[in-house]
């Protein structure tokens, strides 16, 4: 059957909901494929991402803030790894949740001044026993759970 633009337009209008549902199902089934393709495309065309960010600074900032809020642990992991790399320290992949489980959610700072030693699972700091600035490494051996206040009081002191 030859292609007729009018026929295609009429078909799309008549079957709008069916086409929409089929597209949703296809997107759902091919989510990983699309993510891989998108990463590859961005690696091959970095100038397009740069141009879009330059033209849409407000949108880019909102997206970045939203990502940081939604992926809080990933963002903190990246920051700690980057700081350790800049300081030239040993780096081990440290999972914040694993550190929390290892320390049973209890503040490990010896001078903890909080009323309860237990740390709020949604608001705690990953403390480096020997700080980066003093040559400490980013590893399970050198990390501990602390209250935010305790970690900020400790600053870069070595206990």
ZIFEN-V704169 format. One record per residue. N is the residue number from 1. PHI is phi in whole degrees, 0 to 359 (NA if undefined). Layout:
N_PHI ; N_PHI
This chain:
1_NA ; 2_294 ; 3_275 ; 4_238 ; 5_304 ; 6_294 ; 7_297 ; 8_298 ; 9_296 ; 10_295 ; 11_297 ; 12_299 ; 13_293 ; 14_286 ; 15_242 ; 16_304 ; 17_293 ; 18_296 ; 19_295 ; 20_298 ; 21_294 ; 22_297 ; 23_294 ; 24_298 ; 25_296 ; 26_298 ; 27_301 ; 28_294 ; 29_286 ; 30_246 ; 31_301 ; 32_295 ; 33_301 ; 34_294 ; 35_295 ; 36_295 ; 37_300 ; 38_298 ; 39_297 ; 40_298 ; 41_297 ; 42_295 ; 43_292 ; 44_279 ; 45_230 ; 46_295 ; 47_294 ; 48_292 ; 49_295 ; 50_298 ; 51_297 ; 52_295 ; 53_298 ; 54_294 ; 55_279 ; 56_230 ; 57_302 ; 58_296 ; 59_298 ; 60_297 ; 61_295 ; 62_297 ; 63_299 ; 64_295 ; 65_298 ; 66_298 ; 67_298 ; 68_297 ; 69_288 ; 70_289 ; 71_238 ; 72_302 ; 73_296 ; 74_297 ; 75_296 ; 76_295 ; 77_300 ; 78_298 ; 79_299 ; 80_296 ; 81_296 ; 82_295 ; 83_299 ; 84_294 ; 85_296 ; 86_297 ; 87_280 ; 88_77 ; 89_270 ; 90_296 ; 91_235 ; 92_237 ; 93_294 ; 94_249 ; 95_270 ; 96_304 ; 97_295 ; 98_293 ; 99_298 ; 100_300 ; 101_293 ; 102_299 ; 103_270 ; 104_56 ; 105_69 ; 106_250 ; 107_299 ; 108_262 ; 109_285 ; 110_293 ; 111_253 ; 112_302 ; 113_252 ; 114_286 ; 115_291 ; 116_240 ; 117_287 ; 118_284 ; 119_261 ; 120_293 ; 121_301 ; 122_262 ; 123_212 ; 124_211 ; 125_250 ; 126_269 ; 127_264 ; 128_263 ; 129_304 ; 130_258 ; 131_298 ; 132_305 ; 133_295 ; 134_254 ; 135_93 ; 136_288 ; 137_263 ; 138_258 ; 139_212 ; 140_298 ; 141_297 ; 142_251 ; 143_242 ; 144_207 ; 145_273 ; 146_217 ; 147_294 ; 148_304 ; 149_297 ; 150_297 ; 151_294 ; 152_289 ; 153_291 ; 154_297 ; 155_58 ; 156_249 ; 157_282 ; 158_260 ; 159_297
